[in-house]
Amino acid sequence: MNYIALIIALLTYGLIATRGITKIPPWSSMFFGGVLMVAAGVIPVGLALKSVNLDVILFLVTIFVFASALEVSGFLKYLAYYIVKKFKTPKRIVMAVVVFSGVLSNFVTNDGISSSWTPVMLEVSKQMRIDEKPLLYSLAFGVTVGSVLLPTGNPQNLLIALEGNLAQPFVLFLAYLGIPTAVNLLATAYITFLMFKKSLANPESEIQLQEVKIEDKATAVVALVLLAITVVLFFALSFLKVDILLGSLITSSLLLLIVKPRREIVRRMDWTVIVFFVGLFLFTAGLDNGGVLSAISMALPPPSSVLIIMLVSVALSQILSNVPMVAIYIPIMYSYNATSAIDWLALAAGSTIAGNLTLIGAASNVIISEASESRGGKGFGFFEFIKYSLPVLLENFLVIYLFLRLESP
């Protein structure tokens, strides 16, 4: 084993694990760790450049174009207000936020929904004179649970779909995870309401919001039409076994060509995730080339079943965060020949619902908490989050495991 690689790995993971103390975001720590792998000679420059998966990077860029366009146009904020006005009472709003944020996270990313909906949750709770925590938790649980559904739901799903060489990834995700995700969204909505039932008991809590309009209707319409075309292309290209990246490249480039606020769209894209992934690819290549991955694989139980894959995914995601965990676990699964569609889906589902265990289990949790605190609202406490999230995680885990277990050979 290359001990320099091991030292860099421990330093990087130490920075990620202590991000609550150091306030250094994971993307910065991971990029630093990846660059150190190259600078310290663990991987040569040529191998470093080859290790960066451009399919993943470009796919993320194209998806972020749509998310940013819908945010810039004001559509995401408008949609949040529309849902709140439609469902009116606290019970209905909590349940609707879970379901709708979960579904939307597959098309405009869970981080995009988290950042754009948090201010709406705060305003709604203020007008209804209820604690904001139930709405914030509804949003956090919803985007995590719902993003299991498709490869575009979150970065780790996308990584698995592309690096796991899944044939027809969109069809596979929907076929195997569609029903359990729908069950989990409804169950999570009800569990969330039950946990916060007392906080929502306000006889004068029906809301009357002022009318909110879409700021740039032209941009919103173009983005929604092209996004719908993109989704259709994802399934069509997946079925035809053509690289699904082609569809989103064409439609996202058309979007930036047509709409006027193109500079603002590009400026507000989530570039930190792109930086994170570049660093992640360099870092993982260093772990592999330095023999650290081999040592890790020997310490972990072999991925011999759906249960073990999901348990390891949930546990390690709390230490490494879900995306780095998936990047490290993919080559381990290849080494054990655990490469069936069910195996990959178990890894995707386990690493995603892992966000519903601790505050640092998913970036979206941190985004919601920080966005609330920066606006004078309440944030999530570390142990408080576990108190509310554990029942959700257990239910999610059980449902997905049973569905995948029934489908496994």
Buried (B, 14 or more C-beta within 10 A) or exposed (E): EBEBBBBBBEBBBEBBBEBEEEEEBBBBBBBBBBBBBBEBEBBEEEBBEEBBBEBBBBBBBBBBBBBBBBBBBBBBBBBBBEBBBEBBBBBBBBBBBBBBBBBBBBBBBBBBBBBBBBBBBBBBBEBBEBBBBBBBBBBBBBBBBBBBBBBBBBBBBBBBBBBBEBEBBBBBBBEBBBEBBBBBBBBBBBBBBEBBEEBBEEEEBEBEBEEBEBBBEEBBBBBBEBBEBBBEBBBEBBEEEEEBBEBBBBBBEBBBEEBEBBEBBBEBBBBBBBBBBBBBBBBBBBBBBBBBBBEBBEEBEBBEBBBBBBBBBBBBBBBBBBBBBBBBBBBBBBEEEBBBBBBBBBBBBBBBBBBBBBBBBBBBBBBBBBBBEEEEBBBBEEEBBBEBBEBBBBBBBEBBBEBBBEEBE
